[in-house]
């Protein structure tokens, strides 16, 4: 799960729900990560890089 939010953030700033929707679209509905999966991944990114 850790790499998927980064892929979306490379192109533009996105809210958590937009990241979830983007992952769902890219996987053609196969996977829709829960907020409980996305939020900790973003928190980890913020801890390592203040740009997020």
N, CA, C and O atoms as a Maestro MAE file, in Angstrom:
{
 s_m_m2io_version
 :::
 2.0.0
}

f_m_ct {
 s_m_title
 :::
 protein
 m_atom[208] {
  # First column is atom index #
  i_m_mmod_type
  r_m_x_coord
  r_m_y_coord
  r_m_z_coord
  i_m_residue_number
  s_m_chain_name
  s_m_pdb_residue_name
  s_m_pdb_atom_name
  i_m_atomic_number
  :::
  1 25 0.818 -1.197 0.000 1 A "UNK " " N  " 7
  2 3 0.000 0.000 0.000 1 A "UNK " " CA " 6
  3 2 0.855 1.251 0.000 1 A "UNK " " C  " 6
  4 15 0.402 2.304 -0.450 1 A "UNK " " O  " 8
  5 25 2.042 1.166 0.478 2 A "UNK " " N  " 7
  6 3 2.833 2.377 0.665 2 A "UNK " " CA " 6
  7 2 3.152 3.129 -0.616 2 A "UNK " " C  " 6
  8 15 3.222 4.358 -0.584 2 A "UNK " " O  " 8
  9 25 3.343 2.466 -1.721 3 A "UNK " " N  " 7
  10 3 3.754 3.166 -2.939 3 A "UNK " " CA " 6
  11 2 2.598 3.786 -3.714 3 A "UNK " " C  " 6
  12 15 2.820 4.745 -4.454 3 A "UNK " " O  " 8
  13 25 1.390 3.286 -3.578 4 A "UNK " " N  " 7
  14 3 0.284 3.790 -4.383 4 A "UNK " " CA " 6
  15 2 -0.018 5.272 -4.153 4 A "UNK " " C  " 6
  16 15 -0.187 5.992 -5.137 4 A "UNK " " O  " 8
  17 25 -0.095 5.774 -2.914 5 A "UNK " " N  " 7
  18 3 -0.367 7.204 -2.759 5 A "UNK " " CA " 6
  19 2 0.691 8.082 -3.394 5 A "UNK " " C  " 6
  20 15 0.380 9.160 -3.901 5 A "UNK " " O  " 8
  21 25 1.928 7.637 -3.374 6 A "UNK " " N  " 7
  22 3 3.007 8.422 -3.962 6 A "UNK " " CA " 6
  23 2 2.791 8.606 -5.451 6 A "UNK " " C  " 6
  24 15 3.074 9.680 -5.983 6 A "UNK " " O  " 8
  25 25 2.303 7.598 -6.129 7 A "UNK " " N  " 7
  26 3 2.080 7.696 -7.566 7 A "UNK " " CA " 6
  27 2 1.112 8.817 -7.895 7 A "UNK " " C  " 6
  28 15 1.334 9.563 -8.849 7 A "UNK " " O  " 8
  29 25 0.061 8.948 -7.137 8 A "UNK " " N  " 7
  30 3 -0.906 10.010 -7.372 8 A "UNK " " CA " 6
  31 2 -0.386 11.378 -6.987 8 A "UNK " " C  " 6
  32 15 -0.695 12.367 -7.651 8 A "UNK " " O  " 8
  33 25 0.389 11.449 -5.937 9 A "UNK " " N  " 7
  34 3 0.901 12.728 -5.470 9 A "UNK " " CA " 6
  35 2 1.962 13.303 -6.394 9 A "UNK " " C  " 6
  36 15 2.243 14.501 -6.341 9 A "UNK " " O  " 8
  37 25 2.549 12.479 -7.231 10 A "UNK " " N  " 7
  38 3 3.569 12.987 -8.148 10 A "UNK " " CA " 6
  39 2 2.982 13.972 -9.141 10 A "UNK " " C  " 6
  40 15 3.677 14.899 -9.558 10 A "UNK " " O  " 8
  41 25 1.741 13.806 -9.530 11 A "UNK " " N  " 7
  42 3 1.164 14.663 -10.558 11 A "UNK " " CA " 6
  43 2 0.491 15.913 -9.998 11 A "UNK " " C  " 6
  44 15 0.488 16.960 -10.646 11 A "UNK " " O  " 8
  45 25 -0.080 15.808 -8.796 12 A "UNK " " N  " 7
  46 3 -0.750 16.971 -8.195 12 A "UNK " " CA " 6
  47 2 -1.081 16.665 -6.741 12 A "UNK " " C  " 6
  48 15 -1.044 15.512 -6.313 12 A "UNK " " O  " 8
  49 25 -1.404 17.705 -5.995 13 A "UNK " " N  " 7
  50 3 -1.828 17.504 -4.610 13 A "UNK " " CA " 6
  51 2 -3.206 16.849 -4.612 13 A "UNK " " C  " 6
  52 15 -4.074 17.214 -5.406 13 A "UNK " " O  " 8
  53 25 -3.397 15.889 -3.728 14 A "UNK " " N  " 7
  54 3 -4.662 15.162 -3.685 14 A "UNK " " CA " 6
  55 2 -5.098 14.961 -2.242 14 A "UNK " " C  " 6
  56 15 -4.271 14.770 -1.350 14 A "UNK " " O  " 8
  57 25 -6.402 15.007 -2.025 15 A "UNK " " N  " 7
  58 3 -6.974 14.663 -0.727 15 A "UNK " " CA " 6
  59 2 -6.983 13.140 -0.600 15 A "UNK " " C  " 6
  60 15 -6.864 12.424 -1.594 15 A "UNK " " O  " 8
  61 25 -7.123 12.661 0.626 16 A "UNK " " N  " 7
  62 3 -7.129 11.209 0.849 16 A "UNK " " CA " 6
  63 2 -8.191 10.509 0.009 16 A "UNK " " C  " 6
  64 15 -7.924 9.465 -0.585 16 A "UNK " " O  " 8
  65 25 -9.384 11.075 -0.043 17 A "UNK " " N  " 7
  66 3 -10.462 10.434 -0.812 17 A "UNK " " CA " 6
  67 2 -10.117 10.408 -2.300 17 A "UNK " " C  " 6
  68 15 -10.483 9.462 -2.998 17 A "UNK " " O  " 8
  69 25 -9.422 11.427 -2.794 18 A "UNK " " N  " 7
  70 3 -9.006 11.431 -4.196 18 A "UNK " " CA " 6
  71 2 -7.968 10.342 -4.463 18 A "UNK " " C  " 6
  72 15 -7.976 9.719 -5.525 18 A "UNK " " O  " 8
  73 25 -7.082 10.116 -3.506 19 A "UNK " " N  " 7
  74 3 -6.090 9.046 -3.645 19 A "UNK " " CA " 6
  75 2 -6.794 7.700 -3.708 19 A "UNK " " C  " 6
  76 15 -6.467 6.853 -4.539 19 A "UNK " " O  " 8
  77 25 -7.760 7.511 -2.825 20 A "UNK " " N  " 7
  78 3 -8.531 6.262 -2.809 20 A "UNK " " CA " 6
  79 2 -9.228 6.057 -4.151 20 A "UNK " " C  " 6
  80 15 -9.179 4.967 -4.721 20 A "UNK " " O  " 8
  81 25 -9.873 7.101 -4.652 21 A "UNK " " N  " 7
  82 3 -10.585 7.003 -5.927 21 A "UNK " " CA " 6
  83 2 -9.629 6.770 -7.092 21 A "UNK " " C  " 6
  84 15 -9.955 6.034 -8.023 21 A "UNK " " O  " 8
  85 25 -8.458 7.389 -7.048 22 A "UNK " " N  " 7
  86 3 -7.466 7.199 -8.113 22 A "UNK " " CA " 6
  87 2 -6.958 5.761 -8.140 22 A "UNK " " C  " 6
  88 15 -6.819 5.168 -9.210 22 A "UNK " " O  " 8
  89 25 -6.684 5.204 -6.970 23 A "UNK " " N  " 7
  90 3 -6.228 3.815 -6.909 23 A "UNK " " CA " 6
  91 2 -7.320 2.885 -7.424 23 A "UNK " " C  " 6
  92 15 -7.045 1.928 -8.148 23 A "UNK " " O  " 8
  93 25 -8.557 3.177 -7.045 24 A "UNK " " N  " 7
  94 3 -9.674 2.355 -7.529 24 A "UNK " " CA " 6
  95 2 -9.777 2.434 -9.057 24 A "UNK " " C  " 6
  96 15 -10.013 1.422 -9.719 24 A "UNK " " O  " 8
  97 25 -9.600 3.632 -9.611 25 A "UNK " " N  " 7
  98 3 -9.683 3.797 -11.065 25 A "UNK " " CA " 6
  99 2 -8.530 3.091 -11.773 25 A "UNK " " C  " 6
  100 15 -8.736 2.420 -12.785 25 A "UNK " " O  " 8
  101 25 -7.332 3.239 -11.249 26 A "UNK " " N  " 7
  102 3 -6.156 2.621 -11.866 26 A "UNK " " CA " 6
  103 2 -6.255 1.100 -11.843 26 A "UNK " " C  " 6
  104 15 -5.810 0.430 -12.775 26 A "UNK " " O  " 8
  105 25 -6.837 0.559 -10.780 27 A "UNK " " N  " 7
  106 3 -6.983 -0.900 -10.678 27 A "UNK " " CA " 6
  107 2 -8.299 -1.386 -11.281 27 A "UNK " " C  " 6
  108 15 -8.657 -2.557 -11.158 27 A "UNK " " O  " 8
  109 25 -9.015 -0.463 -11.939 28 A "UNK " " N  " 7
  110 3 -10.298 -0.774 -12.589 28 A "UNK " " CA " 6
  111 2 -11.290 -1.416 -11.628 28 A "UNK " " C  " 6
  112 15 -11.999 -2.362 -11.972 28 A "UNK " " O  " 8
  113 25 -11.320 -0.874 -10.415 29 A "UNK " " N  " 7
  114 3 -12.269 -1.341 -9.418 29 A "UNK " " CA " 6
  115 2 -11.842 -2.582 -8.662 29 A "UNK " " C  " 6
  116 15 -12.556 -3.040 -7.769 29 A "UNK " " O  " 8
  117 25 -10.693 -3.130 -9.005 30 A "UNK " " N  " 7
  118 3 -10.217 -4.338 -8.335 30 A "UNK " " CA " 6
  119 2 -9.882 -4.072 -6.875 30 A "UNK " " C  " 6
  120 15 -10.103 -4.928 -6.019 30 A "UNK " " O  " 8
  121 25 -9.348 -2.884 -6.589 31 A "UNK " " N  " 7
  122 3 -8.947 -2.568 -5.218 31 A "UNK " " CA " 6
  123 2 -9.342 -1.145 -4.873 31 A "UNK " " C  " 6
  124 15 -9.015 -0.212 -5.607 31 A "UNK " " O  " 8
  125 25 -10.034 -0.972 -3.776 32 A "UNK " " N  " 7
  126 3 -10.361 0.340 -3.228 32 A "UNK " " CA " 6
  127 2 -9.833 0.348 -1.805 32 A "UNK " " C  " 6
  128 15 -10.462 -0.212 -0.906 32 A "UNK " " O  " 8
  129 25 -8.674 0.983 -1.589 33 A "UNK " " N  " 7
  130 3 -8.101 0.974 -0.246 33 A "UNK " " CA " 6
  131 2 -8.989 1.734 0.729 33 A "UNK " " C  " 6
  132 15 -9.662 2.695 0.359 33 A "UNK " " O  " 8
  133 25 -8.979 1.298 1.949 34 A "UNK " " N  " 7
  134 3 -9.770 1.964 2.979 34 A "UNK " " CA " 6
  135 2 -9.017 3.190 3.486 34 A "UNK " " C  " 6
  136 15 -7.794 3.260 3.365 34 A "UNK " " O  " 8
  137 25 -9.746 4.163 4.056 35 A "UNK " " N  " 7
  138 3 -9.071 5.306 4.670 35 A "UNK " " CA " 6
  139 2 -8.077 4.857 5.743 35 A "UNK " " C  " 6
  140 15 -7.061 5.512 5.973 35 A "UNK " " O  " 8
  141 25 -8.378 3.750 6.387 36 A "UNK " " N  " 7
  142 3 -7.483 3.220 7.413 36 A "UNK " " CA " 6
  143 2 -6.169 2.715 6.857 36 A "UNK " " C  " 6
  144 15 -5.209 2.541 7.608 36 A "UNK " " O  " 8
  145 25 -6.105 2.477 5.565 37 A "UNK " " N  " 7
  146 3 -4.850 2.083 4.921 37 A "UNK " " CA " 6
  147 2 -4.124 3.294 4.347 37 A "UNK " " C  " 6
  148 15 -2.897 3.371 4.408 37 A "UNK " " O  " 8
  149 25 -4.875 4.232 3.795 38 A "UNK " " N  " 7
  150 3 -4.277 5.401 3.154 38 A "UNK " " CA " 6
  151 2 -3.728 6.383 4.182 38 A "UNK " " C  " 6
  152 15 -2.617 6.889 4.024 38 A "UNK " " O  " 8
  153 25 -4.484 6.652 5.216 39 A "UNK " " N  " 7
  154 3 -4.066 7.657 6.198 39 A "UNK " " CA " 6
  155 2 -2.715 7.332 6.837 39 A "UNK " " C  " 6
  156 15 -1.856 8.212 6.884 39 A "UNK " " O  " 8
  157 25 -2.487 6.114 7.330 40 A "UNK " " N  " 7
  158 3 -1.168 5.815 7.906 40 A "UNK " " CA " 6
  159 2 -0.032 5.924 6.882 40 A "UNK " " C  " 6
  160 15 1.076 6.331 7.229 40 A "UNK " " O  " 8
  161 25 -0.303 5.564 5.632 41 A "UNK " " N  " 7
  162 3 0.731 5.678 4.601 41 A "UNK " " CA " 6
  163 2 1.094 7.142 4.368 41 A "UNK " " C  " 6
  164 15 2.270 7.471 4.214 41 A "UNK " " O  " 8
  165 25 0.100 8.015 4.344 42 A "UNK " " N  " 7
  166 3 0.371 9.444 4.172 42 A "UNK " " CA " 6
  167 2 1.084 10.021 5.386 42 A "UNK " " C  " 6
  168 15 1.969 10.865 5.249 42 A "UNK " " O  " 8
  169 25 0.703 9.571 6.557 43 A "UNK " " N  " 7
  170 3 1.373 10.023 7.781 43 A "UNK " " CA " 6
  171 2 2.855 9.636 7.742 43 A "UNK " " C  " 6
  172 15 3.713 10.424 8.139 43 A "UNK " " O  " 8
  173 25 3.148 8.444 7.271 44 A "UNK " " N  " 7
  174 3 4.531 7.988 7.148 44 A "UNK " " CA " 6
  175 2 5.293 8.855 6.146 44 A "UNK " " C  " 6
  176 15 6.443 9.220 6.389 44 A "UNK " " O  " 8
  177 25 4.658 9.184 5.026 45 A "UNK " " N  " 7
  178 3 5.295 10.067 4.045 45 A "UNK " " CA " 6
  179 2 5.580 11.435 4.641 45 A "UNK " " C  " 6
  180 15 6.658 11.993 4.438 45 A "UNK " " O  " 8
  181 25 4.620 11.974 5.374 46 A "UNK " " N  " 7
  182 3 4.816 13.285 5.998 46 A "UNK " " CA " 6
  183 2 5.970 13.262 6.989 46 A "UNK " " C  " 6
  184 15 6.712 14.238 7.103 46 A "UNK " " O  " 8
  185 25 6.123 12.173 7.693 47 A "UNK " " N  " 7
  186 3 7.203 12.058 8.674 47 A "UNK " " CA " 6
  187 2 8.569 12.057 7.988 47 A "UNK " " C  " 6
  188 15 9.553 12.522 8.562 47 A "UNK " " O  " 8
  189 25 8.630 11.539 6.767 48 A "UNK " " N  " 7
  190 3 9.903 11.448 6.055 48 A "UNK " " CA " 6
  191 2 10.167 12.626 5.127 48 A "UNK " " C  " 6
  192 15 11.318 12.885 4.775 48 A "UNK " " O  " 8
  193 25 9.141 13.329 4.733 49 A "UNK " " N  " 7
  194 3 9.307 14.431 3.791 49 A "UNK " " CA " 6
  195 2 8.225 15.468 4.052 49 A "UNK " " C  " 6
  196 15 7.042 15.194 3.853 49 A "UNK " " O  " 8
  197 25 8.613 16.628 4.484 50 A "UNK " " N  " 7
  198 3 7.640 17.655 4.876 50 A "UNK " " CA " 6
  199 2 6.834 18.206 3.702 50 A "UNK " " C  " 6
  200 15 5.880 18.947 3.936 50 A "UNK " " O  " 8
  201 25 7.171 17.881 2.445 51 A "UNK " " N  " 7
  202 3 6.396 18.358 1.295 51 A "UNK " " CA " 6
  203 2 5.010 17.744 1.250 51 A "UNK " " C  " 6
  204 15 4.102 18.325 0.657 51 A "UNK " " O  " 8
  205 25 4.826 16.581 1.866 52 A "UNK " " N  " 7
  206 3 3.536 15.919 1.850 52 A "UNK " " CA " 6
  207 2 2.747 16.431 3.006 52 A "UNK " " C  " 6
  208 15 1.606 16.014 3.207 52 A "UNK " " O  " 8
  :::
 }
 m_bond[207] {
  # First column is bond index #
  i_m_from
  i_m_to
  i_m_order
  :::
  1 1 2 1
  2 2 3 1
  3 3 4 2
  4 3 5 1
  5 5 6 1
  6 6 7 1
  7 7 8 2
  8 7 9 1
  9 9 10 1
  10 10 11 1
  11 11 12 2
  12 11 13 1
  13 13 14 1
  14 14 15 1
  15 15 16 2
  16 15 17 1
  17 17 18 1
  18 18 19 1
  19 19 20 2
  20 19 21 1
  21 21 22 1
  22 22 23 1
  23 23 24 2
  24 23 25 1
  25 25 26 1
  26 26 27 1
  27 27 28 2
  28 27 29 1
  29 29 30 1
  30 30 31 1
  31 31 32 2
  32 31 33 1
  33 33 34 1
  34 34 35 1
  35 35 36 2
  36 35 37 1
  37 37 38 1
  38 38 39 1
  39 39 40 2
  40 39 41 1
  41 41 42 1
  42 42 43 1
  43 43 44 2
  44 43 45 1
  45 45 46 1
  46 46 47 1
  47 47 48 2
  48 47 49 1
  49 49 50 1
  50 50 51 1
  51 51 52 2
  52 51 53 1
  53 53 54 1
  54 54 55 1
  55 55 56 2
  56 55 57 1
  57 57 58 1
  58 58 59 1
  59 59 60 2
  60 59 61 1
  61 61 62 1
  62 62 63 1
  63 63 64 2
  64 63 65 1
  65 65 66 1
  66 66 67 1
  67 67 68 2
  68 67 69 1
  69 69 70 1
  70 70 71 1
  71 71 72 2
  72 71 73 1
  73 73 74 1
  74 74 75 1
  75 75 76 2
  76 75 77 1
  77 77 78 1
  78 78 79 1
  79 79 80 2
  80 79 81 1
  81 81 82 1
  82 82 83 1
  83 83 84 2
  84 83 85 1
  85 85 86 1
  86 86 87 1
  87 87 88 2
  88 87 89 1
  89 89 90 1
  90 90 91 1
  91 91 92 2
  92 91 93 1
  93 93 94 1
  94 94 95 1
  95 95 96 2
  96 95 97 1
  97 97 98 1
  98 98 99 1
  99 99 100 2
  100 99 101 1
  101 101 102 1
  102 102 103 1
  103 103 104 2
  104 103 105 1
  105 105 106 1
  106 106 107 1
  107 107 108 2
  108 107 109 1
  109 109 110 1
  110 110 111 1
  111 111 112 2
  112 111 113 1
  113 113 114 1
  114 114 115 1
  115 115 116 2
  116 115 117 1
  117 117 118 1
  118 118 119 1
  119 119 120 2
  120 119 121 1
  121 121 122 1
  122 122 123 1
  123 123 124 2
  124 123 125 1
  125 125 126 1
  126 126 127 1
  127 127 128 2
  128 127 129 1
  129 129 130 1
  130 130 131 1
  131 131 132 2
  132 131 133 1
  133 133 134 1
  134 134 135 1
  135 135 136 2
  136 135 137 1
  137 137 138 1
  138 138 139 1
  139 139 140 2
  140 139 141 1
  141 141 142 1
  142 142 143 1
  143 143 144 2
  144 143 145 1
  145 145 146 1
  146 146 147 1
  147 147 148 2
  148 147 149 1
  149 149 150 1
  150 150 151 1
  151 151 152 2
  152 151 153 1
  153 153 154 1
  154 154 155 1
  155 155 156 2
  156 155 157 1
  157 157 158 1
  158 158 159 1
  159 159 160 2
  160 159 161 1
  161 161 162 1
  162 162 163 1
  163 163 164 2
  164 163 165 1
  165 165 166 1
  166 166 167 1
  167 167 168 2
  168 167 169 1
  169 169 170 1
  170 170 171 1
  171 171 172 2
  172 171 173 1
  173 173 174 1
  174 174 175 1
  175 175 176 2
  176 175 177 1
  177 177 178 1
  178 178 179 1
  179 179 180 2
  180 179 181 1
  181 181 182 1
  182 182 183 1
  183 183 184 2
  184 183 185 1
  185 185 186 1
  186 186 187 1
  187 187 188 2
  188 187 189 1
  189 189 190 1
  190 190 191 1
  191 191 192 2
  192 191 193 1
  193 193 194 1
  194 194 195 1
  195 195 196 2
  196 195 197 1
  197 197 198 1
  198 198 199 1
  199 199 200 2
  200 199 201 1
  201 201 202 1
  202 202 203 1
  203 203 204 2
  204 203 205 1
  205 205 206 1
  206 206 207 1
  207 207 208 2
  :::
 }
}
